[in-house]
Amino acid sequence: MMSDHPQSVVGKFVHIALVTLIILNVLAVTFESVERWSVVHGPIFQAFDTFSVAVFTVEYLIRLWVAVDLPSPHFRHPFWGRLKWATTPSAIVDLMSIAPFFLGIAFDIDLRVLRVLRIFRVLKLSRYSLALTVIVDVIRQEIRTIGAMLIVLGVVLVISASLIYLAEHHAQPQVYTDIPTCMWWAVVTITTLGYGDMVPVTTLGKFVASATAITGLGMIALPSGFLASGFSEQLRIRREEYRTLVDDVLEESGQISRSQRMTLDEARRDLNLTEDSAVEILHDEITEGHFTCPHCGKSSRTEGSAEAGLDQ
């Protein structure tokens, strides 16, 4: 099974090769948009795209085939399990990375559209990046909060657009023509961009603009705070899960065998923890003496036994 977290030398090589290929694809799509490079090096770009699609297609098919071996029971069925895996976000991203190539063969589509769609291959990096994986988990965890903030943002946009329409329509009927048009003004004002294509001239309009801009600062700051809090909480949850697993292993024998260390290392990868974090947790659990000896029932971890446990 192709793992997102390689364990062997071959696995690490495949991991690095795929990440490198994804990055090169993004660069190729970017450089191909330059017309003179596209004309001169067009065959090279096309050959590289064909090679990349072949690699990504094989990767997708292998992942689809071995989906039944994933830990989740949802993918156990030979047919429906694979179908369910194909609808997961990561699988959809993998499919999007190769779809433009096959769409171009099957249908008469503007090549410029297909080139732009190929840029979605950059999303495949989320499978191999620990930070991006954590961010995705944070978004899932805070989805209700984010949804609530989007609703509030929509309400603020409608109110701001309506007020600026009432304040400026008579003074600038050709600029603030209607509320839907004023929505654009509300968006650029709340985001503090202020392109200057719609500038209020009345006193009431300037007051509305000032209030909208100040409100926009708060609207931008609130989601950032929620996401930062969720990021910290997600890391804490993962560390606690790993800490619990370490406690369970230590309570069995008081030391960590080679096979148990491999189990812990696999769990660390599944939880997307860095090696430094895992070593810190392991050292803390060994030195703090939070378990009892299975033979005498007394606390058996001392500084000496801690070092022995870490050396196993």
JOKALIN-V244855 format. One record per residue. N is the residue number from 1. RES is the residue in one letter. PHI is phi in whole degrees, 0 to 359 (none if undefined). PSI is psi in whole degrees, -180 to 180 (NA if undefined). OMEGA is omega in degrees with one decimal (999 if undefined). Layout:
n-><N | N>
res-><RES | RES>
phi-><PHI | PHI>
psi-><PSI | PSI>
omega-><OMEGA | OMEGA>
This chain:
n-><1 | 2 | 3 | 4 | 5 | 6 | 7 | 8 | 9 | 10 | 11 | 12 | 13 | 14 | 15 | 16 | 17 | 18 | 19 | 20 | 21 | 22 | 23 | 24 | 25 | 26 | 27 | 28 | 29 | 30 | 31 | 32 | 33 | 34 | 35 | 36 | 37 | 38 | 39 | 40 | 41 | 42 | 43 | 44 | 45 | 46 | 47 | 48 | 49 | 50 | 51 | 52 | 53 | 54 | 55 | 56 | 57 | 58 | 59 | 60 | 61 | 62 | 63 | 64 | 65 | 66 | 67 | 68 | 69 | 70 | 71 | 72 | 73 | 74 | 75 | 76 | 77 | 78 | 79 | 80 | 81 | 82 | 83 | 84 | 85 | 86 | 87 | 88 | 89 | 90 | 91 | 92 | 93 | 94 | 95 | 96 | 97 | 98 | 99 | 100 | 101 | 102 | 103 | 104 | 105 | 106 | 107 | 108 | 109 | 110 | 111 | 112 | 113 | 114 | 115 | 116 | 117 | 118 | 119 | 120 | 121 | 122 | 123 | 124 | 125 | 126 | 127 | 128 | 129 | 130 | 131 | 132 | 133 | 134 | 135 | 136 | 137 | 138 | 139 | 140 | 141 | 142 | 143 | 144 | 145 | 146 | 147 | 148 | 149 | 150 | 151 | 152 | 153 | 154 | 155 | 156 | 157 | 158 | 159 | 160 | 161 | 162 | 163 | 164 | 165 | 166 | 167 | 168 | 169 | 170 | 171 | 172 | 173 | 174 | 175 | 176 | 177 | 178 | 179 | 180 | 181 | 182 | 183 | 184 | 185 | 186 | 187 | 188 | 189 | 190 | 191 | 192 | 193 | 194 | 195 | 196 | 197 | 198 | 199 | 200 | 201 | 202 | 203 | 204 | 205 | 206 | 207 | 208 | 209 | 210 | 211 | 212 | 213 | 214 | 215 | 216 | 217 | 218 | 219 | 220 | 221 | 222 | 223 | 224 | 225 | 226 | 227 | 228 | 229 | 230 | 231 | 232 | 233 | 234 | 235 | 236 | 237 | 238 | 239 | 240 | 241 | 242 | 243 | 244 | 245 | 246 | 247 | 248 | 249 | 250 | 251 | 252 | 253 | 254 | 255 | 256 | 257 | 258 | 259 | 260 | 261 | 262 | 263 | 264 | 265 | 266 | 267 | 268 | 269 | 270 | 271 | 272 | 273 | 274 | 275 | 276 | 277 | 278 | 279 | 280 | 281 | 282 | 283 | 284 | 285 | 286 | 287 | 288 | 289 | 290 | 291 | 292 | 293 | 294 | 295 | 296 | 297 | 298 | 299 | 300 | 301 | 302 | 303 | 304 | 305 | 306 | 307 | 308 | 309 | 310 | 311 | 312>
res-><M | M | S | D | H | P | Q | S | V | V | G | K | F | V | H | I | A | L | V | T | L | I | I | L | N | V | L | A | V | T | F | E | S | V | E | R | W | S | V | V | H | G | P | I | F | Q | A | F | D | T | F | S | V | A | V | F | T | V | E | Y | L | I | R | L | W | V | A | V | D | L | P | S | P | H | F | R | H | P | F | W | G | R | L | K | W | A | T | T | P | S | A | I | V | D | L | M | S | I | A | P | F | F | L | G | I | A | F | D | I | D | L | R | V | L | R | V | L | R | I | F | R | V | L | K | L | S | R | Y | S | L | A | L | T | V | I | V | D | V | I | R | Q | E | I | R | T | I | G | A | M | L | I | V | L | G | V | V | L | V | I | S | A | S | L | I | Y | L | A | E | H | H | A | Q | P | Q | V | Y | T | D | I | P | T | C | M | W | W | A | V | V | T | I | T | T | L | G | Y | G | D | M | V | P | V | T | T | L | G | K | F | V | A | S | A | T | A | I | T | G | L | G | M | I | A | L | P | S | G | F | L | A | S | G | F | S | E | Q | L | R | I | R | R | E | E | Y | R | T | L | V | D | D | V | L | E | E | S | G | Q | I | S | R | S | Q | R | M | T | L | D | E | A | R | R | D | L | N | L | T | E | D | S | A | V | E | I | L | H | D | E | I | T | E | G | H | F | T | C | P | H | C | G | K | S | S | R | T | E | G | S | A | E | A | G | L | D | Q>
phi-><none | 282 | 263 | 288 | 238 | 297 | 253 | 264 | 296 | 297 | 299 | 295 | 296 | 298 | 302 | 295 | 297 | 293 | 298 | 297 | 295 | 296 | 298 | 296 | 295 | 298 | 295 | 296 | 298 | 295 | 290 | 292 | 288 | 281 | 301 | 293 | 287 | 295 | 288 | 286 | 251 | 306 | 300 | 292 | 299 | 293 | 295 | 293 | 294 | 297 | 298 | 296 | 298 | 298 | 294 | 293 | 292 | 298 | 299 | 297 | 294 | 294 | 297 | 295 | 292 | 268 | 301 | 292 | 267 | 293 | 300 | 293 | 289 | 292 | 251 | 288 | 292 | 303 | 258 | 294 | 297 | 292 | 295 | 296 | 297 | 295 | 262 | 286 | 305 | 295 | 292 | 295 | 298 | 299 | 291 | 297 | 288 | 249 | 301 | 304 | 297 | 287 | 295 | 295 | 283 | 277 | 230 | 272 | 242 | 305 | 299 | 295 | 295 | 295 | 297 | 293 | 297 | 294 | 294 | 295 | 297 | 296 | 294 | 295 | 297 | 298 | 289 | 253 | 258 | 296 | 296 | 294 | 297 | 295 | 298 | 298 | 296 | 295 | 298 | 297 | 292 | 256 | 298 | 294 | 296 | 297 | 299 | 297 | 294 | 294 | 295 | 299 | 299 | 298 | 296 | 297 | 298 | 295 | 296 | 296 | 296 | 293 | 293 | 290 | 293 | 295 | 281 | 246 | 299 | 289 | 281 | 225 | 296 | 280 | 259 | 266 | 287 | 202 | 295 | 302 | 294 | 292 | 299 | 299 | 300 | 297 | 296 | 288 | 281 | 297 | 277 | 61 | 280 | 55 | 294 | 89 | 280 | 224 | 243 | 291 | 243 | 275 | 296 | 297 | 297 | 294 | 296 | 298 | 297 | 297 | 296 | 294 | 295 | 295 | 298 | 299 | 300 | 291 | 294 | 282 | 287 | 299 | 300 | 298 | 295 | 297 | 292 | 296 | 296 | 294 | 296 | 296 | 294 | 295 | 294 | 295 | 299 | 294 | 294 | 292 | 298 | 292 | 297 | 297 | 295 | 297 | 300 | 298 | 293 | 289 | 290 | 288 | 224 | 87 | 223 | 245 | 281 | 297 | 294 | 293 | 295 | 295 | 296 | 295 | 293 | 294 | 295 | 300 | 293 | 297 | 271 | 59 | 264 | 284 | 297 | 297 | 295 | 294 | 296 | 297 | 295 | 299 | 295 | 298 | 292 | 286 | 279 | 281 | 68 | 263 | 223 | 250 | 295 | 290 | 264 | 251 | 79 | 254 | 296 | 246 | 263 | 241 | 298 | 293 | 290 | 296 | 296 | 294 | 295 | 287 | 277 | 292>
psi-><135 | 116 | 147 | -19 | 92 | 141 | -37 | 174 | -42 | -43 | -42 | -39 | -45 | -42 | -52 | -40 | -43 | -43 | -43 | -42 | -38 | -46 | -43 | -35 | -43 | -43 | -40 | -44 | -40 | -48 | -31 | -21 | -16 | 117 | -45 | -34 | -36 | -37 | -45 | -44 | 23 | -48 | -35 | -45 | -42 | -42 | -40 | -38 | -41 | -44 | -44 | -43 | -39 | -44 | -47 | -33 | -44 | -42 | -45 | -45 | -38 | -45 | -39 | -41 | -40 | 7 | -29 | -15 | 1 | 153 | -31 | 134 | -12 | -19 | 17 | -36 | 136 | -36 | -58 | -32 | -45 | -36 | -41 | -40 | -38 | -17 | 1 | 154 | -44 | -38 | -38 | -40 | -44 | -40 | -39 | -28 | -23 | -16 | -43 | -38 | -49 | -31 | -38 | -30 | -40 | -30 | 159 | 91 | 145 | 126 | -30 | -37 | -43 | -38 | -42 | -40 | -28 | -18 | -18 | -11 | -21 | -24 | -20 | -21 | -24 | -26 | -29 | -7 | 123 | -41 | -45 | -36 | -42 | -40 | -42 | -43 | -37 | -43 | -41 | -40 | -36 | 21 | -36 | -43 | -44 | -41 | -42 | -40 | -37 | -36 | -46 | -41 | -42 | -40 | -44 | -40 | -46 | -45 | -45 | -43 | -39 | -43 | -42 | -28 | -45 | -36 | -33 | -12 | -42 | -33 | -36 | 69 | -26 | -15 | -57 | 72 | -38 | 172 | -42 | -39 | -38 | -19 | -37 | -45 | -42 | -40 | -50 | -24 | -45 | -37 | 4 | 26 | -52 | 71 | -20 | 5 | -17 | 100 | 123 | 144 | -18 | 160 | -45 | -40 | -40 | -37 | -44 | -41 | -42 | -46 | -39 | -42 | -42 | -42 | -37 | -37 | -43 | -36 | -32 | -37 | -36 | -51 | -36 | -41 | -43 | -43 | -39 | -42 | -42 | -35 | -45 | -40 | -39 | -41 | -38 | -43 | -43 | -40 | -39 | -38 | -43 | -39 | -41 | -41 | -40 | -42 | -43 | -40 | -42 | -32 | -20 | -46 | -11 | -11 | 170 | 116 | 174 | -43 | -38 | -36 | -38 | -37 | -44 | -38 | -38 | -40 | -38 | -43 | -40 | -33 | -1 | 41 | 148 | 161 | -37 | -42 | -40 | -42 | -40 | -44 | -44 | -44 | -43 | -44 | -34 | -42 | -22 | -20 | 53 | 18 | 163 | 150 | 132 | -11 | -47 | -10 | 7 | 163 | 123 | 5 | 118 | -179 | -37 | -45 | -27 | -45 | -36 | -40 | -38 | -26 | -10 | NA>
omega-><178.0 | -177.1 | 174.9 | -178.9 | -171.8 | 179.5 | -177.5 | 177.7 | 178.2 | 179.3 | 178.9 | 179.1 | 178.6 | 179.2 | -178.6 | -178.8 | -179.6 | 178.2 | 178.8 | 179.9 | 178.2 | 179.9 | 179.0 | 177.6 | 178.5 | 178.2 | -179.5 | 178.2 | -180.0 | -177.8 | -179.6 | 178.2 | 174.7 | -169.0 | -176.2 | 177.0 | 179.4 | -179.8 | -175.2 | -173.7 | -178.3 | 179.4 | 179.2 | 178.0 | -178.2 | 178.7 | 179.4 | 178.6 | 178.5 | 177.9 | -178.9 | 179.2 | 178.7 | 179.8 | -178.0 | 177.7 | 177.2 | 178.7 | -179.1 | -178.6 | 177.9 | 178.5 | 178.3 | -177.2 | -175.9 | -179.4 | -179.2 | 180.0 | 178.9 | -178.3 | -176.9 | 178.7 | -178.2 | -174.7 | -174.8 | -175.7 | -176.8 | -179.2 | -176.6 | 177.9 | 178.3 | 178.1 | 177.5 | 178.3 | -178.3 | 179.8 | 177.6 | -178.0 | -178.3 | 178.4 | 178.0 | 176.8 | 177.8 | -179.9 | 179.5 | -177.5 | -179.1 | -175.9 | -178.2 | -179.1 | -178.0 | 175.8 | 178.6 | 177.5 | -174.1 | -174.8 | 177.4 | -176.3 | 177.8 | -177.9 | 179.3 | 177.5 | -179.2 | 179.0 | 179.9 | -179.6 | 180.0 | 179.6 | 178.4 | 177.0 | 177.9 | 178.9 | 178.4 | 178.5 | 179.7 | 179.0 | -173.2 | -179.0 | 178.7 | -177.3 | -179.7 | 177.9 | 179.0 | 179.7 | 177.7 | 178.4 | 178.4 | 179.3 | 177.1 | -178.1 | -175.5 | -174.3 | 178.9 | 178.8 | 179.3 | 177.7 | 178.8 | 179.6 | 178.3 | 177.0 | 177.8 | 178.7 | 178.3 | 178.4 | 179.8 | 179.1 | -178.4 | -179.3 | -178.9 | 179.8 | -179.7 | -178.9 | -179.4 | 176.0 | 178.8 | -175.6 | -170.3 | -173.2 | -178.7 | -179.6 | -178.3 | -176.5 | -179.9 | -179.7 | 179.3 | -171.8 | -178.3 | -177.3 | 176.9 | 176.7 | 179.3 | 176.7 | 176.7 | 177.8 | -179.5 | -179.6 | -176.3 | 178.0 | 179.1 | 178.6 | 177.1 | 176.6 | 176.5 | -177.1 | 178.2 | 178.5 | 177.7 | -175.0 | 179.2 | -179.3 | 179.9 | 179.7 | 179.1 | 178.8 | 177.9 | 177.7 | 178.1 | 179.5 | 179.3 | -180.0 | 179.5 | -179.7 | 179.3 | 176.9 | 179.6 | 178.0 | 178.7 | -179.9 | 178.4 | -176.5 | -176.7 | 178.3 | 179.4 | 178.5 | 179.3 | -179.1 | 177.9 | 177.4 | 178.7 | 177.8 | 178.3 | 179.6 | 179.7 | 177.1 | 178.9 | -180.0 | -179.1 | 178.5 | 179.0 | 176.6 | 178.8 | 179.0 | 178.2 | 179.0 | 177.3 | 177.9 | -179.7 | -180.0 | -177.4 | -179.4 | -179.9 | -175.0 | -178.8 | 177.8 | -177.5 | 179.0 | -179.2 | -180.0 | 178.0 | 178.0 | 176.6 | 177.4 | 178.7 | -179.0 | 177.0 | 177.7 | 178.6 | 179.4 | 179.0 | -179.9 | 178.8 | 174.7 | 176.6 | 178.8 | 179.9 | 179.2 | -179.6 | 179.1 | 178.8 | 178.8 | -180.0 | 179.9 | 179.9 | -177.7 | 179.9 | -175.0 | -176.8 | 177.0 | -177.9 | 179.1 | -179.1 | -179.4 | -179.4 | -177.4 | -176.2 | 178.8 | 179.2 | 176.7 | -172.8 | -178.8 | 174.3 | 178.3 | 179.3 | -180.0 | 176.5 | 178.1 | 179.0 | 179.6 | -179.2 | -177.4 | -175.6 | 999>
